[in-house]
């Protein structure tokens, strides 16, 4: 019985072990079947580059009206630069040569553009010149006294431009007295000159030469083409002018006659204004008798009594004398007129110089004159003088003096007509900014 019991217990033990083993095997399967299975784990995948992806499609929605904020105003576009003309100037400067009438290089000739103006150059020792590139295509000329200006020529860069000066001319004539008899010795000067071309011809006005000829004849060569007025004077005879003479290139203007009138004698005494004592060895001479400044009338010196005699003053028409002494202010006595008589008299008072004070006194309107392109220009006015008080300014053009056009008068005559005794009046036609106004001015003593 014991054996049988023991055998049953063993079978039960093996059965329990077998069931336990089965349970251990079946349990994981049941758990795997009953529990929810997790999503399968996928390996990470690299997304393709955005550039390779198709563009996203817009979302299809109902259209909406959206008020967009106003866009800021765009700045105005800068103006387009004007089209630039490209010429041969970009190649380089304008070069050329100036030749004299005989075809030789003309060293020192001045080359300038007339149209458009602004560029100029001087020719070198070989007559060569060089203008800047901006001068390409300008109308140029050349000037060199005593020749006439070269014909205006259009010059261009990239070629050898040639400017040829015109041949000089001459004036041939004689100087005689009122009866037609020749004046054998005299001083001849260029009173005024207007060139035929554009050259300045500096130094032409005022050129003078002494002439001695039994027949009173003269010939002035090497004159640039243009219009001339000559002045002649001799001892005892006041200066006289020729007619206007037109000189052409390579030709002589002939039969020019200058008549020297008989002069008058100016007498008087020079004294100290304060003490009335005579001023000894004061100089008395014609003033502004010619525009050139050349005249053959010798100055006079006062003697021990202060007396003087100046021979050769104009017998008619206004003239002025300048009285000088190193210890006194110079004085210009104006408005003198011998009125056809052989002599006239004027006494002069001189004031002693003050240290640092004025150096000269005169009677007139207090305006300095110059000549520009044939027009009389006010070069300056004396501060506080009659011209300044009347409103005249530097640069004004004097068109008339007492109704007489200044174009008909030499500069020296204009000066004499504006001068005159203190208290007298003169009417001056003044041009300014295209308008002409007549101004009546009372002459007075002017100190400068």
ABEGO torsion letter per residue (X at the ends): XAAAAAAAAAAAAAAAAAAAAAAAAAAAAAAAAABBBBBBBBBBBBBBBAAABBBBBBBBBBBBBBBBBBBBBBBBBBBBBBBBBBBAAAAEBBBBBBBBAAGBBBBGBBBBBAOBBGBBBBBBAAGBBBBBAAABGBBBBBBBOABBBBBBBBBBBGBBBBBBBBBBBBBBBBBBBAAGBBBABBBBBBABBBBABABAGBGABGBBBBBBBAAGBBBBBGBBBEBBBBBBBBBGBBBBBBBBBBBBBGBBBBGBBBBBBBBBBBBEBBBBAAAGBBBBGBBBBBBGABAAGBBABBBBBBBAAGBBBBBGBBABEBBBBBBBBAABBBBBBBGBBAGGBABBBBBBBBBBBBBGBBABBBBEAGBBBBBBGGBBBBAEBBBGBAAAAAGBBBGBBBABBGGBBAAABBAAAAAAAABEBBGBBBBBBBBBGGBBBBBBBBBBBBBX
